[in-house]
Structure formats: C-alpha cells, structure tokens
C-alpha cells in the first residue's frame, strides 16, 4: 500500500510540473504602411504662374502608424519626368522655388515616412511660368486619355482621345499623326474635337501623336503613343 501511495505522489508531482521547453509566444510583426498620397493645391493644373518665385502648396498626407512624413517634390520639363528640373525634399506642406521664365513645366509629389515607405505620386499637373514680354503662350502639350499606352484594342475601330488646354484661352485645333510605323505620318489635320475614331488592322502595333495649334502660330507637339490591335 505504501508503494502504491509513493507511486501516485511521484506521478502527481511530475505530471503537474510546468515544462521548461514550452515555446514562447511570438507577437505578430506589425507591417508598416505607406502614407497617403498628398493632395496638391497650387499651382493648379493648366495655370499661368504670374509670380516667380512660385510657392508650391499641398495638403498634409496621413500615416497609419503615426510616422513623421516628408515630401518629395519633382518638377520636370516633360510629362514623363525624364528631364527633372528640380527635385527637393521637405517636411513642410509648401516649397518656394525660382524657375525659368516663359516655359511649360510639370509637377508632382509623394509622401515618405521614417521607415522609407513612399506613397504613389500625385497626378501630374502642368503649368506655365510667365515670360518677360510674352504676348502668346503655346498650348500645353497634349495628354493621353485613350487607348492606354501599350494596351490592346479589339475590333476594327479605335477611338483616340487626348486633352490639352491653353493659358490664353485660344481656340485649339489638332493635327493627328497615325500609322503602323514610327514616326507616324500625318493622317488628318485642323480638327477641333479631342477624340477621333480610326480604322485599325488586326495584329498590328499602332503609333500616333497629336500636334496642338492655337491659331496664332503656337504649336505643342505631343509624344508618340502606341497600342496594339
């Protein structure tokens, strides 16, 4: 009987002992998210900036984790931002810059947190800097709407769409260059709409561009765009 009681005590003691080999509780890693895209306020899209220096302004971005946010501002002479004129970083929601007079420029910005996560860029906005003695400004370079670059269009017709504007509010006309080789040849001219339906052949790469004219000798030549059919 004593042997039986001793066996029960040993089983009870060792059975209730906490294991030293228990796996520690691992807290799930918190993923850092990028800040929101900052919303630009000035200069607005299509503006003729009569002041120079120019104060670029935008609304504050937000960060889910509460990180400190900085802003990367880029100004370029082209819509693709291949030719950067200015690239600056600031913790403020504005930046004053002196820029060349009498030219068309593009600007965008993005937000960055202290963990180096960045937001997407804001939409590209175009503006003109006022030139000394300039009587007429050329129109803004046309922007692509459709077909989206390098996408495929089904069917035998494609609808070309673009946008442009003019700081002098001149009436604009457009020359269309289109073809299956690049650079495309002149296809139609002096149209006043910003869309155009055109016949396309199957299994081809189609190239096109727009030249914008203001009727006063001012012209803006667009980039060559392409899509498949």
Buried (B, 14 or more C-beta within 10 A) or exposed (E): EEEEEEEEEEEEEEEEEEEEEEEEEEEEEEEBBBBBBBEBEBBEBBBBBEEBEBEBBBEBBEBEEEBEBBBBBBBBBBBEBEEEBBEEEEEEBEBEBEBEEEBBBBBBBBBBBEEEBBBEBBEBBBBBBBBEEBEEBBBBBBBBEBBEEEEEBEEEEBEBBBBBBBBBEBEBBBBBBBBEEEEBEEBEEEEEEBEBEBEBEEEEEBBBBBBBBBEBEBEBBBBEBBBBB
